Amino acid sequence: MRAVIPYKKAGAKSRLSPVLSLQEREEFVELMLNQVIDSLKGAGIKKVDILSPSVYGLEVMTKARVLLDEKDLNEALNRYLAEAEEPVLIVMADLPLLSPEHVKEITSTKKDICIVPGKGGGTNLLFIKNPSNYRVRYYGSSFLTHCSIAADSGQDFEVYDSFLAGTDIDEPEDLVELLIHGKGPAKDYINSKFKLEVSRGRVGLVPL
């Protein structure tokens, strides 16, 4: 088994620009990436690849193998799957609430494929036992798309529905979930810049 993490540091997380500068966003995504790698390693996955269009931010990466591919996300991942000779776990890089226990449960599925939905219909993790027989199609409602692709290819699948594994960090309100439920360097970084405040019954962020 091996894991692959699509990753891009340059200009990362533009939807966080209302609350974080470009430098802060790039620092933050690097921290999240390293936490995801640590969770994979903690689950016993020794082979971890980072699939990126650039070496920017990965020049001294020692925790994982860096693979460069300038194609778009789907084309790069599908080429990776076509060449894989063992089960593959695709993991997004913005999952700081992901734990080794989640990874172990996902990869212990009895089905051919395990799909972890993200917020808004996305796909946060995909475990594929027969990667050469599967193709991904991210963007839009990719969770439903990936379920259909599995069914159409004759492979059985299960859905791993988890709030923590399903929380990807894209919008400012997602940082609230990180501060409430998270731990580790990514949370510490955001905790150094914001505090939580309750307003009209909802929890929000306030800059320090």
PyMOL CGO cylinders between C-alpha atoms (Angstrom):
from pymol import cmd
from pymol.cgo import CYLINDER

trace = [
    CYLINDER, 0.00, 0.00, 0.00, 1.08, 3.55, -0.65, 0.3, 1, 1, 1, 1, 1, 1,
    CYLINDER, 1.08, 3.55, -0.65, -0.41, 6.98, -0.12, 0.3, 1, 1, 1, 1, 1, 1,
    CYLINDER, -0.41, 6.98, -0.12, -0.33, 9.98, -2.43, 0.3, 1, 1, 1, 1, 1, 1,
    CYLINDER, -0.33, 9.98, -2.43, -1.00, 13.58, -1.43, 0.3, 1, 1, 1, 1, 1, 1,
    CYLINDER, -1.00, 13.58, -1.43, -1.73, 16.18, -4.11, 0.3, 1, 1, 1, 1, 1, 1,
    CYLINDER, -1.73, 16.18, -4.11, -0.11, 19.43, -2.98, 0.3, 1, 1, 1, 1, 1, 1,
    CYLINDER, -0.11, 19.43, -2.98, 0.53, 22.95, -4.17, 0.3, 1, 1, 1, 1, 1, 1,
    CYLINDER, 0.53, 22.95, -4.17, 2.10, 25.56, -1.95, 0.3, 1, 1, 1, 1, 1, 1,
    CYLINDER, 2.10, 25.56, -1.95, 2.41, 28.56, -4.29, 0.3, 1, 1, 1, 1, 1, 1,
    CYLINDER, 2.41, 28.56, -4.29, -0.57, 30.87, -3.85, 0.3, 1, 1, 1, 1, 1, 1,
    CYLINDER, -0.57, 30.87, -3.85, -2.30, 28.30, -1.67, 0.3, 1, 1, 1, 1, 1, 1,
    CYLINDER, -2.30, 28.30, -1.67, -5.78, 28.58, -0.16, 0.3, 1, 1, 1, 1, 1, 1,
    CYLINDER, -5.78, 28.58, -0.16, -6.94, 31.82, -1.78, 0.3, 1, 1, 1, 1, 1, 1,
    CYLINDER, -6.94, 31.82, -1.78, -10.33, 31.50, -0.06, 0.3, 1, 1, 1, 1, 1, 1,
    CYLINDER, -10.33, 31.50, -0.06, -8.52, 32.11, 3.24, 0.3, 1, 1, 1, 1, 1, 1,
    CYLINDER, -8.52, 32.11, 3.24, -7.17, 35.44, 1.94, 0.3, 1, 1, 1, 1, 1, 1,
    CYLINDER, -7.17, 35.44, 1.94, -9.73, 37.49, 3.92, 0.3, 1, 1, 1, 1, 1, 1,
    CYLINDER, -9.73, 37.49, 3.92, -8.04, 36.36, 7.13, 0.3, 1, 1, 1, 1, 1, 1,
    CYLINDER, -8.04, 36.36, 7.13, -4.53, 35.21, 6.18, 0.3, 1, 1, 1, 1, 1, 1,
    CYLINDER, -4.53, 35.21, 6.18, -1.85, 36.82, 4.01, 0.3, 1, 1, 1, 1, 1, 1,
    CYLINDER, -1.85, 36.82, 4.01, -0.21, 34.89, 1.17, 0.3, 1, 1, 1, 1, 1, 1,
    CYLINDER, -0.21, 34.89, 1.17, 2.85, 34.17, 3.32, 0.3, 1, 1, 1, 1, 1, 1,
    CYLINDER, 2.85, 34.17, 3.32, 0.66, 32.99, 6.19, 0.3, 1, 1, 1, 1, 1, 1,
    CYLINDER, 0.66, 32.99, 6.19, -1.38, 30.75, 3.89, 0.3, 1, 1, 1, 1, 1, 1,
    CYLINDER, -1.38, 30.75, 3.89, 1.74, 29.17, 2.46, 0.3, 1, 1, 1, 1, 1, 1,
    CYLINDER, 1.74, 29.17, 2.46, 3.16, 28.58, 5.94, 0.3, 1, 1, 1, 1, 1, 1,
    CYLINDER, 3.16, 28.58, 5.94, -0.16, 27.13, 7.05, 0.3, 1, 1, 1, 1, 1, 1,
    CYLINDER, -0.16, 27.13, 7.05, -0.55, 24.64, 4.19, 0.3, 1, 1, 1, 1, 1, 1,
    CYLINDER, -0.55, 24.64, 4.19, 2.96, 23.36, 4.81, 0.3, 1, 1, 1, 1, 1, 1,
    CYLINDER, 2.96, 23.36, 4.81, 2.06, 22.66, 8.44, 0.3, 1, 1, 1, 1, 1, 1,
    CYLINDER, 2.06, 22.66, 8.44, -1.13, 20.87, 7.38, 0.3, 1, 1, 1, 1, 1, 1,
    CYLINDER, -1.13, 20.87, 7.38, 0.77, 18.78, 4.85, 0.3, 1, 1, 1, 1, 1, 1,
    CYLINDER, 0.77, 18.78, 4.85, 3.26, 17.64, 7.47, 0.3, 1, 1, 1, 1, 1, 1,
    CYLINDER, 3.26, 17.64, 7.47, 0.45, 16.72, 9.87, 0.3, 1, 1, 1, 1, 1, 1,
    CYLINDER, 0.45, 16.72, 9.87, -1.23, 14.63, 7.19, 0.3, 1, 1, 1, 1, 1, 1,
    CYLINDER, -1.23, 14.63, 7.19, 2.06, 12.84, 6.50, 0.3, 1, 1, 1, 1, 1, 1,
    CYLINDER, 2.06, 12.84, 6.50, 2.52, 12.21, 10.22, 0.3, 1, 1, 1, 1, 1, 1,
    CYLINDER, 2.52, 12.21, 10.22, -0.97, 10.71, 10.44, 0.3, 1, 1, 1, 1, 1, 1,
    CYLINDER, -0.97, 10.71, 10.44, -0.22, 8.40, 7.52, 0.3, 1, 1, 1, 1, 1, 1,
    CYLINDER, -0.22, 8.40, 7.52, 3.08, 7.32, 9.03, 0.3, 1, 1, 1, 1, 1, 1,
    CYLINDER, 3.08, 7.32, 9.03, 1.40, 6.86, 12.40, 0.3, 1, 1, 1, 1, 1, 1,
    CYLINDER, 1.40, 6.86, 12.40, -1.05, 4.49, 10.73, 0.3, 1, 1, 1, 1, 1, 1,
    CYLINDER, -1.05, 4.49, 10.73, 1.82, 2.38, 9.44, 0.3, 1, 1, 1, 1, 1, 1,
    CYLINDER, 1.82, 2.38, 9.44, 1.89, 3.60, 5.83, 0.3, 1, 1, 1, 1, 1, 1,
    CYLINDER, 1.89, 3.60, 5.83, 5.57, 3.75, 4.97, 0.3, 1, 1, 1, 1, 1, 1,
    CYLINDER, 5.57, 3.75, 4.97, 5.32, 4.73, 1.30, 0.3, 1, 1, 1, 1, 1, 1,
    CYLINDER, 5.32, 4.73, 1.30, 4.07, 8.30, 0.98, 0.3, 1, 1, 1, 1, 1, 1,
    CYLINDER, 4.07, 8.30, 0.98, 4.26, 10.34, -2.22, 0.3, 1, 1, 1, 1, 1, 1,
    CYLINDER, 4.26, 10.34, -2.22, 3.61, 14.04, -2.69, 0.3, 1, 1, 1, 1, 1, 1,
    CYLINDER, 3.61, 14.04, -2.69, 2.28, 14.85, -6.14, 0.3, 1, 1, 1, 1, 1, 1,
    CYLINDER, 2.28, 14.85, -6.14, 2.96, 18.48, -6.99, 0.3, 1, 1, 1, 1, 1, 1,
    CYLINDER, 2.96, 18.48, -6.99, 3.33, 20.74, -10.03, 0.3, 1, 1, 1, 1, 1, 1,
    CYLINDER, 3.33, 20.74, -10.03, 6.37, 22.40, -8.44, 0.3, 1, 1, 1, 1, 1, 1,
    CYLINDER, 6.37, 22.40, -8.44, 9.14, 21.72, -5.93, 0.3, 1, 1, 1, 1, 1, 1,
    CYLINDER, 9.14, 21.72, -5.93, 8.36, 25.06, -4.26, 0.3, 1, 1, 1, 1, 1, 1,
    CYLINDER, 8.36, 25.06, -4.26, 8.16, 24.37, -0.54, 0.3, 1, 1, 1, 1, 1, 1,
    CYLINDER, 8.16, 24.37, -0.54, 9.31, 20.79, -1.00, 0.3, 1, 1, 1, 1, 1, 1,
    CYLINDER, 9.31, 20.79, -1.00, 13.00, 21.38, -1.62, 0.3, 1, 1, 1, 1, 1, 1,
    CYLINDER, 13.00, 21.38, -1.62, 14.05, 19.79, 1.69, 0.3, 1, 1, 1, 1, 1, 1,
    CYLINDER, 14.05, 19.79, 1.69, 11.16, 17.34, 2.12, 0.3, 1, 1, 1, 1, 1, 1,
    CYLINDER, 11.16, 17.34, 2.12, 12.45, 14.19, 3.83, 0.3, 1, 1, 1, 1, 1, 1,
    CYLINDER, 12.45, 14.19, 3.83, 9.22, 12.61, 5.07, 0.3, 1, 1, 1, 1, 1, 1,
    CYLINDER, 9.22, 12.61, 5.07, 7.93, 11.62, 1.64, 0.3, 1, 1, 1, 1, 1, 1,
    CYLINDER, 7.93, 11.62, 1.64, 8.91, 11.13, -1.98, 0.3, 1, 1, 1, 1, 1, 1,
    CYLINDER, 8.91, 11.13, -1.98, 8.18, 14.15, -4.19, 0.3, 1, 1, 1, 1, 1, 1,
    CYLINDER, 8.18, 14.15, -4.19, 6.77, 13.50, -7.67, 0.3, 1, 1, 1, 1, 1, 1,
    CYLINDER, 6.77, 13.50, -7.67, 6.48, 16.42, -10.08, 0.3, 1, 1, 1, 1, 1, 1,
    CYLINDER, 6.48, 16.42, -10.08, 3.60, 16.57, -12.53, 0.3, 1, 1, 1, 1, 1, 1,
    CYLINDER, 3.60, 16.57, -12.53, 2.49, 19.84, -14.10, 0.3, 1, 1, 1, 1, 1, 1,
    CYLINDER, 2.49, 19.84, -14.10, -0.78, 18.38, -15.42, 0.3, 1, 1, 1, 1, 1, 1,
    CYLINDER, -0.78, 18.38, -15.42, -4.06, 19.22, -13.72, 0.3, 1, 1, 1, 1, 1, 1,
    CYLINDER, -4.06, 19.22, -13.72, -5.13, 17.30, -10.62, 0.3, 1, 1, 1, 1, 1, 1,
    CYLINDER, -5.13, 17.30, -10.62, -7.21, 14.64, -12.37, 0.3, 1, 1, 1, 1, 1, 1,
    CYLINDER, -7.21, 14.64, -12.37, -4.74, 13.95, -15.15, 0.3, 1, 1, 1, 1, 1, 1,
    CYLINDER, -4.74, 13.95, -15.15, -1.80, 13.74, -12.73, 0.3, 1, 1, 1, 1, 1, 1,
    CYLINDER, -1.80, 13.74, -12.73, -3.62, 11.44, -10.31, 0.3, 1, 1, 1, 1, 1, 1,
    CYLINDER, -3.62, 11.44, -10.31, -4.96, 9.19, -13.05, 0.3, 1, 1, 1, 1, 1, 1,
    CYLINDER, -4.96, 9.19, -13.05, -1.49, 8.75, -14.47, 0.3, 1, 1, 1, 1, 1, 1,
    CYLINDER, -1.49, 8.75, -14.47, -0.30, 7.88, -10.96, 0.3, 1, 1, 1, 1, 1, 1,
    CYLINDER, -0.30, 7.88, -10.96, -3.10, 5.31, -10.53, 0.3, 1, 1, 1, 1, 1, 1,
    CYLINDER, -3.10, 5.31, -10.53, -2.44, 3.76, -13.93, 0.3, 1, 1, 1, 1, 1, 1,
    CYLINDER, -2.44, 3.76, -13.93, 1.17, 3.13, -12.97, 0.3, 1, 1, 1, 1, 1, 1,
    CYLINDER, 1.17, 3.13, -12.97, 0.49, 1.90, -9.43, 0.3, 1, 1, 1, 1, 1, 1,
    CYLINDER, 0.49, 1.90, -9.43, 1.09, -1.77, -8.65, 0.3, 1, 1, 1, 1, 1, 1,
    CYLINDER, 1.09, -1.77, -8.65, -0.41, -1.81, -5.15, 0.3, 1, 1, 1, 1, 1, 1,
    CYLINDER, -0.41, -1.81, -5.15, -3.39, -0.31, -3.29, 0.3, 1, 1, 1, 1, 1, 1,
    CYLINDER, -3.39, -0.31, -3.29, -3.39, 3.49, -3.20, 0.3, 1, 1, 1, 1, 1, 1,
    CYLINDER, -3.39, 3.49, -3.20, -4.78, 5.93, -0.65, 0.3, 1, 1, 1, 1, 1, 1,
    CYLINDER, -4.78, 5.93, -0.65, -5.36, 9.41, -2.09, 0.3, 1, 1, 1, 1, 1, 1,
    CYLINDER, -5.36, 9.41, -2.09, -5.33, 11.98, 0.70, 0.3, 1, 1, 1, 1, 1, 1,
    CYLINDER, -5.33, 11.98, 0.70, -5.91, 15.71, 0.42, 0.3, 1, 1, 1, 1, 1, 1,
    CYLINDER, -5.91, 15.71, 0.42, -3.24, 17.87, 2.07, 0.3, 1, 1, 1, 1, 1, 1,
    CYLINDER, -3.24, 17.87, 2.07, -5.64, 20.10, 4.03, 0.3, 1, 1, 1, 1, 1, 1,
    CYLINDER, -5.64, 20.10, 4.03, -6.91, 17.60, 6.61, 0.3, 1, 1, 1, 1, 1, 1,
    CYLINDER, -6.91, 17.60, 6.61, -5.31, 18.58, 9.95, 0.3, 1, 1, 1, 1, 1, 1,
    CYLINDER, -5.31, 18.58, 9.95, -8.09, 16.78, 11.88, 0.3, 1, 1, 1, 1, 1, 1,
    CYLINDER, -8.09, 16.78, 11.88, -7.23, 13.45, 10.26, 0.3, 1, 1, 1, 1, 1, 1,
    CYLINDER, -7.23, 13.45, 10.26, -5.78, 10.92, 12.72, 0.3, 1, 1, 1, 1, 1, 1,
    CYLINDER, -5.78, 10.92, 12.72, -3.87, 7.65, 12.33, 0.3, 1, 1, 1, 1, 1, 1,
    CYLINDER, -3.87, 7.65, 12.33, -6.98, 5.86, 13.63, 0.3, 1, 1, 1, 1, 1, 1,
    CYLINDER, -6.98, 5.86, 13.63, -9.04, 7.27, 10.76, 0.3, 1, 1, 1, 1, 1, 1,
    CYLINDER, -9.04, 7.27, 10.76, -6.44, 6.08, 8.26, 0.3, 1, 1, 1, 1, 1, 1,
    CYLINDER, -6.44, 6.08, 8.26, -6.36, 2.59, 9.77, 0.3, 1, 1, 1, 1, 1, 1,
    CYLINDER, -6.36, 2.59, 9.77, -10.14, 2.30, 9.64, 0.3, 1, 1, 1, 1, 1, 1,
    CYLINDER, -10.14, 2.30, 9.64, -10.34, 3.55, 6.06, 0.3, 1, 1, 1, 1, 1, 1,
    CYLINDER, -10.34, 3.55, 6.06, -7.64, 1.19, 4.77, 0.3, 1, 1, 1, 1, 1, 1,
    CYLINDER, -7.64, 1.19, 4.77, -9.06, -1.81, 6.61, 0.3, 1, 1, 1, 1, 1, 1,
    CYLINDER, -9.06, -1.81, 6.61, -12.22, -1.78, 4.46, 0.3, 1, 1, 1, 1, 1, 1,
    CYLINDER, -12.22, -1.78, 4.46, -13.41, -5.12, 3.12, 0.3, 1, 1, 1, 1, 1, 1,
    CYLINDER, -13.41, -5.12, 3.12, -14.66, -3.39, -0.04, 0.3, 1, 1, 1, 1, 1, 1,
    CYLINDER, -14.66, -3.39, -0.04, -12.70, -2.59, -3.18, 0.3, 1, 1, 1, 1, 1, 1,
    CYLINDER, -12.70, -2.59, -3.18, -12.89, 1.13, -2.53, 0.3, 1, 1, 1, 1, 1, 1,
    CYLINDER, -12.89, 1.13, -2.53, -13.47, 3.38, 0.48, 0.3, 1, 1, 1, 1, 1, 1,
    CYLINDER, -13.47, 3.38, 0.48, -14.61, 6.96, -0.15, 0.3, 1, 1, 1, 1, 1, 1,
    CYLINDER, -14.61, 6.96, -0.15, -14.44, 9.72, 2.46, 0.3, 1, 1, 1, 1, 1, 1,
    CYLINDER, -14.44, 9.72, 2.46, -16.73, 12.65, 1.63, 0.3, 1, 1, 1, 1, 1, 1,
    CYLINDER, -16.73, 12.65, 1.63, -15.68, 16.20, 2.39, 0.3, 1, 1, 1, 1, 1, 1,
    CYLINDER, -15.68, 16.20, 2.39, -17.73, 19.33, 2.89, 0.3, 1, 1, 1, 1, 1, 1,
    CYLINDER, -17.73, 19.33, 2.89, -19.91, 20.51, 0.03, 0.3, 1, 1, 1, 1, 1, 1,
    CYLINDER, -19.91, 20.51, 0.03, -19.79, 17.25, -1.91, 0.3, 1, 1, 1, 1, 1, 1,
    CYLINDER, -19.79, 17.25, -1.91, -16.04, 16.93, -2.27, 0.3, 1, 1, 1, 1, 1, 1,
    CYLINDER, -16.04, 16.93, -2.27, -13.81, 13.90, -1.69, 0.3, 1, 1, 1, 1, 1, 1,
    CYLINDER, -13.81, 13.90, -1.69, -11.19, 14.04, 1.06, 0.3, 1, 1, 1, 1, 1, 1,
    CYLINDER, -11.19, 14.04, 1.06, -9.77, 10.52, 0.88, 0.3, 1, 1, 1, 1, 1, 1,
    CYLINDER, -9.77, 10.52, 0.88, -10.06, 7.65, -1.57, 0.3, 1, 1, 1, 1, 1, 1,
    CYLINDER, -10.06, 7.65, -1.57, -8.69, 4.18, -0.82, 0.3, 1, 1, 1, 1, 1, 1,
    CYLINDER, -8.69, 4.18, -0.82, -8.47, 2.09, -3.97, 0.3, 1, 1, 1, 1, 1, 1,
    CYLINDER, -8.47, 2.09, -3.97, -7.37, -1.53, -3.84, 0.3, 1, 1, 1, 1, 1, 1,
    CYLINDER, -7.37, -1.53, -3.84, -7.15, -1.92, -7.63, 0.3, 1, 1, 1, 1, 1, 1,
    CYLINDER, -7.15, -1.92, -7.63, -5.92, 1.50, -8.80, 0.3, 1, 1, 1, 1, 1, 1,
    CYLINDER, -5.92, 1.50, -8.80, -5.34, 0.50, -12.42, 0.3, 1, 1, 1, 1, 1, 1,
    CYLINDER, -5.34, 0.50, -12.42, -9.09, -0.15, -12.70, 0.3, 1, 1, 1, 1, 1, 1,
    CYLINDER, -9.09, -0.15, -12.70, -10.19, 3.22, -11.35, 0.3, 1, 1, 1, 1, 1, 1,
    CYLINDER, -10.19, 3.22, -11.35, -10.03, 6.81, -12.51, 0.3, 1, 1, 1, 1, 1, 1,
    CYLINDER, -10.03, 6.81, -12.51, -10.70, 9.89, -10.40, 0.3, 1, 1, 1, 1, 1, 1,
    CYLINDER, -10.70, 9.89, -10.40, -12.66, 13.02, -11.29, 0.3, 1, 1, 1, 1, 1, 1,
    CYLINDER, -12.66, 13.02, -11.29, -12.23, 15.73, -8.68, 0.3, 1, 1, 1, 1, 1, 1,
    CYLINDER, -12.23, 15.73, -8.68, -13.90, 19.16, -8.59, 0.3, 1, 1, 1, 1, 1, 1,
    CYLINDER, -13.90, 19.16, -8.59, -17.61, 19.81, -8.30, 0.3, 1, 1, 1, 1, 1, 1,
    CYLINDER, -17.61, 19.81, -8.30, -19.59, 17.09, -6.55, 0.3, 1, 1, 1, 1, 1, 1,
    CYLINDER, -19.59, 17.09, -6.55, -16.70, 14.65, -6.71, 0.3, 1, 1, 1, 1, 1, 1,
    CYLINDER, -16.70, 14.65, -6.71, -18.01, 12.45, -3.90, 0.3, 1, 1, 1, 1, 1, 1,
    CYLINDER, -18.01, 12.45, -3.90, -21.09, 11.43, -5.89, 0.3, 1, 1, 1, 1, 1, 1,
    CYLINDER, -21.09, 11.43, -5.89, -18.97, 11.16, -9.02, 0.3, 1, 1, 1, 1, 1, 1,
    CYLINDER, -18.97, 11.16, -9.02, -16.49, 8.82, -7.34, 0.3, 1, 1, 1, 1, 1, 1,
    CYLINDER, -16.49, 8.82, -7.34, -19.34, 6.65, -6.04, 0.3, 1, 1, 1, 1, 1, 1,
    CYLINDER, -19.34, 6.65, -6.04, -20.71, 6.41, -9.60, 0.3, 1, 1, 1, 1, 1, 1,
    CYLINDER, -20.71, 6.41, -9.60, -17.30, 5.62, -11.06, 0.3, 1, 1, 1, 1, 1, 1,
    CYLINDER, -17.30, 5.62, -11.06, -16.87, 2.77, -8.58, 0.3, 1, 1, 1, 1, 1, 1,
    CYLINDER, -16.87, 2.77, -8.58, -20.31, 1.36, -9.34, 0.3, 1, 1, 1, 1, 1, 1,
    CYLINDER, -20.31, 1.36, -9.34, -19.88, 1.69, -13.11, 0.3, 1, 1, 1, 1, 1, 1,
    CYLINDER, -19.88, 1.69, -13.11, -16.54, -0.12, -12.97, 0.3, 1, 1, 1, 1, 1, 1,
    CYLINDER, -16.54, -0.12, -12.97, -18.08, -3.05, -11.11, 0.3, 1, 1, 1, 1, 1, 1,
    CYLINDER, -18.08, -3.05, -11.11, -16.18, -2.41, -7.88, 0.3, 1, 1, 1, 1, 1, 1,
    CYLINDER, -16.18, -2.41, -7.88, -17.95, -2.42, -4.53, 0.3, 1, 1, 1, 1, 1, 1,
    CYLINDER, -17.95, -2.42, -4.53, -17.36, 0.50, -2.23, 0.3, 1, 1, 1, 1, 1, 1,
    CYLINDER, -17.36, 0.50, -2.23, -18.15, 1.86, 1.19, 0.3, 1, 1, 1, 1, 1, 1,
    CYLINDER, -18.15, 1.86, 1.19, -18.51, 5.40, 2.47, 0.3, 1, 1, 1, 1, 1, 1,
    CYLINDER, -18.51, 5.40, 2.47, -16.50, 6.39, 5.54, 0.3, 1, 1, 1, 1, 1, 1,
    CYLINDER, -16.50, 6.39, 5.54, -18.52, 9.23, 7.02, 0.3, 1, 1, 1, 1, 1, 1,
    CYLINDER, -18.52, 9.23, 7.02, -16.49, 11.15, 9.61, 0.3, 1, 1, 1, 1, 1, 1,
    CYLINDER, -16.49, 11.15, 9.61, -16.77, 14.76, 10.74, 0.3, 1, 1, 1, 1, 1, 1,
    CYLINDER, -16.77, 14.76, 10.74, -13.05, 15.01, 11.50, 0.3, 1, 1, 1, 1, 1, 1,
    CYLINDER, -13.05, 15.01, 11.50, -11.78, 13.23, 8.37, 0.3, 1, 1, 1, 1, 1, 1,
    CYLINDER, -11.78, 13.23, 8.37, -14.40, 15.12, 6.38, 0.3, 1, 1, 1, 1, 1, 1,
    CYLINDER, -14.40, 15.12, 6.38, -13.28, 18.57, 7.53, 0.3, 1, 1, 1, 1, 1, 1,
    CYLINDER, -13.28, 18.57, 7.53, -10.96, 20.11, 4.96, 0.3, 1, 1, 1, 1, 1, 1,
    CYLINDER, -10.96, 20.11, 4.96, -9.71, 23.63, 5.58, 0.3, 1, 1, 1, 1, 1, 1,
    CYLINDER, -9.71, 23.63, 5.58, -10.77, 25.95, 2.75, 0.3, 1, 1, 1, 1, 1, 1,
    CYLINDER, -10.77, 25.95, 2.75, -12.84, 28.79, 4.22, 0.3, 1, 1, 1, 1, 1, 1,
    CYLINDER, -12.84, 28.79, 4.22, -12.30, 31.07, 7.24, 0.3, 1, 1, 1, 1, 1, 1,
    CYLINDER, -12.30, 31.07, 7.24, -15.11, 29.30, 9.11, 0.3, 1, 1, 1, 1, 1, 1,
    CYLINDER, -15.11, 29.30, 9.11, -13.20, 26.02, 8.76, 0.3, 1, 1, 1, 1, 1, 1,
    CYLINDER, -13.20, 26.02, 8.76, -10.51, 27.49, 10.99, 0.3, 1, 1, 1, 1, 1, 1,
    CYLINDER, -10.51, 27.49, 10.99, -13.09, 27.56, 13.79, 0.3, 1, 1, 1, 1, 1, 1,
    CYLINDER, -13.09, 27.56, 13.79, -13.38, 23.76, 13.56, 0.3, 1, 1, 1, 1, 1, 1,
    CYLINDER, -13.38, 23.76, 13.56, -9.60, 23.47, 13.66, 0.3, 1, 1, 1, 1, 1, 1,
    CYLINDER, -9.60, 23.47, 13.66, -9.38, 25.54, 16.83, 0.3, 1, 1, 1, 1, 1, 1,
    CYLINDER, -9.38, 25.54, 16.83, -12.21, 23.61, 18.48, 0.3, 1, 1, 1, 1, 1, 1,
    CYLINDER, -12.21, 23.61, 18.48, -11.33, 20.06, 17.45, 0.3, 1, 1, 1, 1, 1, 1,
    CYLINDER, -11.33, 20.06, 17.45, -7.71, 20.13, 16.34, 0.3, 1, 1, 1, 1, 1, 1,
    CYLINDER, -7.71, 20.13, 16.34, -4.29, 19.70, 17.85, 0.3, 1, 1, 1, 1, 1, 1,
    CYLINDER, -4.29, 19.70, 17.85, -0.73, 19.95, 16.66, 0.3, 1, 1, 1, 1, 1, 1,
    CYLINDER, -0.73, 19.95, 16.66, 1.28, 22.56, 14.71, 0.3, 1, 1, 1, 1, 1, 1,
    CYLINDER, 1.28, 22.56, 14.71, -1.54, 23.63, 12.35, 0.3, 1, 1, 1, 1, 1, 1,
    CYLINDER, -1.54, 23.63, 12.35, -3.85, 24.43, 15.25, 0.3, 1, 1, 1, 1, 1, 1,
    CYLINDER, -3.85, 24.43, 15.25, -1.01, 26.12, 17.16, 0.3, 1, 1, 1, 1, 1, 1,
    CYLINDER, -1.01, 26.12, 17.16, -0.31, 28.33, 14.15, 0.3, 1, 1, 1, 1, 1, 1,
    CYLINDER, -0.31, 28.33, 14.15, -3.92, 29.51, 13.84, 0.3, 1, 1, 1, 1, 1, 1,
    CYLINDER, -3.92, 29.51, 13.84, -4.19, 29.79, 17.63, 0.3, 1, 1, 1, 1, 1, 1,
    CYLINDER, -4.19, 29.79, 17.63, -1.31, 32.27, 17.54, 0.3, 1, 1, 1, 1, 1, 1,
    CYLINDER, -1.31, 32.27, 17.54, -3.31, 34.56, 15.25, 0.3, 1, 1, 1, 1, 1, 1,
    CYLINDER, -3.31, 34.56, 15.25, -6.95, 34.20, 16.29, 0.3, 1, 1, 1, 1, 1, 1,
    CYLINDER, -6.95, 34.20, 16.29, -9.17, 33.51, 19.24, 0.3, 1, 1, 1, 1, 1, 1,
    CYLINDER, -9.17, 33.51, 19.24, -12.68, 32.13, 19.30, 0.3, 1, 1, 1, 1, 1, 1,
    CYLINDER, -12.68, 32.13, 19.30, -15.59, 34.42, 20.06, 0.3, 1, 1, 1, 1, 1, 1,
    CYLINDER, -15.59, 34.42, 20.06, -19.28, 33.62, 20.41, 0.3, 1, 1, 1, 1, 1, 1,
    CYLINDER, -19.28, 33.62, 20.41, -21.59, 36.07, 18.64, 0.3, 1, 1, 1, 1, 1, 1,
    CYLINDER, -21.59, 36.07, 18.64, -25.33, 35.58, 18.21, 0.3, 1, 1, 1, 1, 1, 1,
    CYLINDER, -25.33, 35.58, 18.21, -24.99, 31.97, 19.25, 0.3, 1, 1, 1, 1, 1, 1,
    CYLINDER, -24.99, 31.97, 19.25, -22.29, 31.11, 16.71, 0.3, 1, 1, 1, 1, 1, 1,
    CYLINDER, -22.29, 31.11, 16.71, -18.56, 30.72, 17.22, 0.3, 1, 1, 1, 1, 1, 1,
    CYLINDER, -18.56, 30.72, 17.22, -16.34, 32.91, 15.07, 0.3, 1, 1, 1, 1, 1, 1,
    CYLINDER, -16.34, 32.91, 15.07, -12.74, 34.07, 14.73, 0.3, 1, 1, 1, 1, 1, 1,
    CYLINDER, -12.74, 34.07, 14.73, -11.31, 37.27, 16.14, 0.3, 1, 1, 1, 1, 1, 1,
    CYLINDER, -11.31, 37.27, 16.14, -7.73, 38.35, 15.28, 0.3, 1, 1, 1, 1, 1, 1,
    CYLINDER, -7.73, 38.35, 15.28, -5.38, 38.64, 18.26, 0.3, 1, 1, 1, 1, 1, 1,
]
cmd.load_cgo(trace, "trace")
